[in-house]
Amino acid sequence: MNPAENYILKQPEPYRTILLQLQLIIEQTIPGLELKYKWKIPFYYYEGKPFCYFNASHKKQYVDVGLVKGKLIDVHQEYLIGEKRKKMVSLRYTSVDDINVEVLVQVLERTKSLY
């Protein structure tokens, strides 16, 4: 089994369900992504370059979808969390119900256009 998939499947609930739903949406939205295991988290690559990652933060109780070129994304900025990062931003989810598929898909498509 791919270590990235193993990371997802070994997460306790609700993280596992959130991650599986996000994985499905991301892979359907951006065909050709390659799921790798980098820096101890699942990391998607697009055309050989880092695209986005998953991080289940048990301490803070959310799942991050980190977007590598996040500061360049100009759609749905009200949902993007940059904190003190220079390039990356995240979409954060505490439950499956938090996933706004339309927002996620539009952010992913805009991110893809930056490559």
C-alpha positions as CSV (number, residue, x, y, z in Angstrom):
1,M,0.0,0.0,0.0
2,N,1.1,3.5,-0.8
3,P,2.4,5.2,2.4
4,A,0.2,8.2,1.7
5,E,-2.9,6.1,1.5
6,N,-1.8,4.3,4.6
7,Y,-1.5,7.6,6.4
8,I,-5.1,8.4,5.4
9,L,-6.5,5.0,6.4
10,K,-4.8,5.0,9.8
11,Q,-6.3,8.3,10.9
12,P,-8.9,8.1,13.6
13,E,-12.4,9.5,12.9
14,P,-13.5,12.1,11.9
15,Y,-10.1,12.7,10.2
16,R,-10.2,9.5,8.1
17,T,-13.6,10.3,6.6
18,I,-12.7,13.9,5.9
19,L,-9.4,12.8,4.2
20,L,-11.1,10.2,2.1
21,Q,-13.8,12.6,0.9
22,L,-11.1,15.2,0.1
23,Q,-9.0,12.6,-1.8
24,L,-12.0,11.7,-3.9
25,I,-12.9,15.3,-4.8
26,I,-9.3,16.3,-5.5
27,E,-8.5,13.2,-7.7
28,Q,-11.7,13.7,-9.7
29,T,-11.1,17.4,-10.1
30,I,-7.5,17.3,-11.2
31,P,-6.7,14.1,-13.2
32,G,-3.1,13.2,-13.4
33,L,-2.1,14.1,-9.9
34,E,0.4,11.8,-8.2
35,L,-0.1,11.1,-4.5
36,K,3.2,10.8,-2.7
37,Y,4.3,10.6,0.9
38,K,6.6,13.5,1.7
39,W,7.5,15.2,5.0
40,K,5.4,12.5,6.7
41,I,2.1,13.6,5.1
42,P,0.3,12.9,1.8
43,F,1.4,15.3,-0.9
44,Y,-0.1,15.6,-4.4
45,Y,2.2,16.4,-7.3
46,Y,1.1,17.9,-10.6
47,E,3.4,17.6,-13.6
48,G,6.2,16.6,-11.2
49,K,5.8,19.7,-9.0
50,P,4.3,20.0,-5.5
51,F,0.6,20.9,-5.7
52,C,-1.2,20.4,-2.4
53,Y,-1.0,18.3,0.7
54,F,-3.1,16.8,3.5
55,N,-2.3,17.3,7.2
56,A,-4.6,16.0,9.9
57,S,-3.9,18.1,13.0
58,H,-5.2,16.1,15.9
59,K,-4.0,18.8,18.4
60,K,-5.9,21.6,16.6
61,Q,-8.7,19.3,15.4
62,Y,-8.9,19.9,11.7
63,V,-7.7,18.7,8.4
64,D,-5.6,21.1,6.3
65,V,-5.5,21.0,2.5
66,G,-2.4,23.0,2.0
67,L,-1.9,24.7,-1.4
68,V,1.6,25.3,-2.5
69,K,1.0,28.3,-4.7
70,G,-1.7,29.5,-2.4
71,K,-0.8,33.1,-2.2
72,L,-1.4,33.4,-5.9
73,I,-4.9,32.1,-5.7
74,D,-7.4,34.9,-6.4
75,V,-10.7,33.0,-5.9
76,H,-12.5,32.4,-2.6
77,Q,-9.9,34.2,-0.6
78,E,-12.3,34.4,2.3
79,Y,-11.9,30.6,2.8
80,L,-8.1,30.6,2.5
81,I,-6.0,30.6,5.6
82,G,-2.5,31.9,5.2
83,E,-1.5,32.7,8.8
84,K,2.3,33.5,8.8
85,R,3.2,31.5,5.7
86,K,4.8,33.3,2.8
87,K,3.6,31.1,-0.1
88,M,1.1,28.5,1.1
89,V,-2.5,28.8,2.2
90,S,-4.9,26.2,3.4
91,L,-8.5,25.2,3.4
92,R,-9.4,23.7,6.7
93,Y,-12.1,21.2,7.7
94,T,-13.3,20.0,11.0
95,S,-16.0,17.7,9.6
96,V,-17.2,16.3,6.2
97,D,-20.1,18.7,6.4
98,D,-17.6,21.6,6.3
99,I,-16.4,20.7,2.8
100,N,-17.9,23.1,0.4
101,V,-17.3,21.1,-2.8
102,E,-17.9,24.1,-5.1
103,V,-15.3,26.2,-3.3
104,L,-12.8,23.4,-3.2
105,V,-13.2,22.6,-6.9
106,Q,-12.8,26.2,-7.9
107,V,-9.8,26.7,-5.7
108,L,-8.2,23.5,-7.1
109,E,-8.9,24.5,-10.7
110,R,-7.5,28.0,-10.1
111,T,-4.4,26.4,-8.5
112,K,-3.9,24.1,-11.5
113,S,-4.0,27.1,-13.8
114,L,-0.9,28.4,-12.0
115,Y,1.2,25.5,-13.2
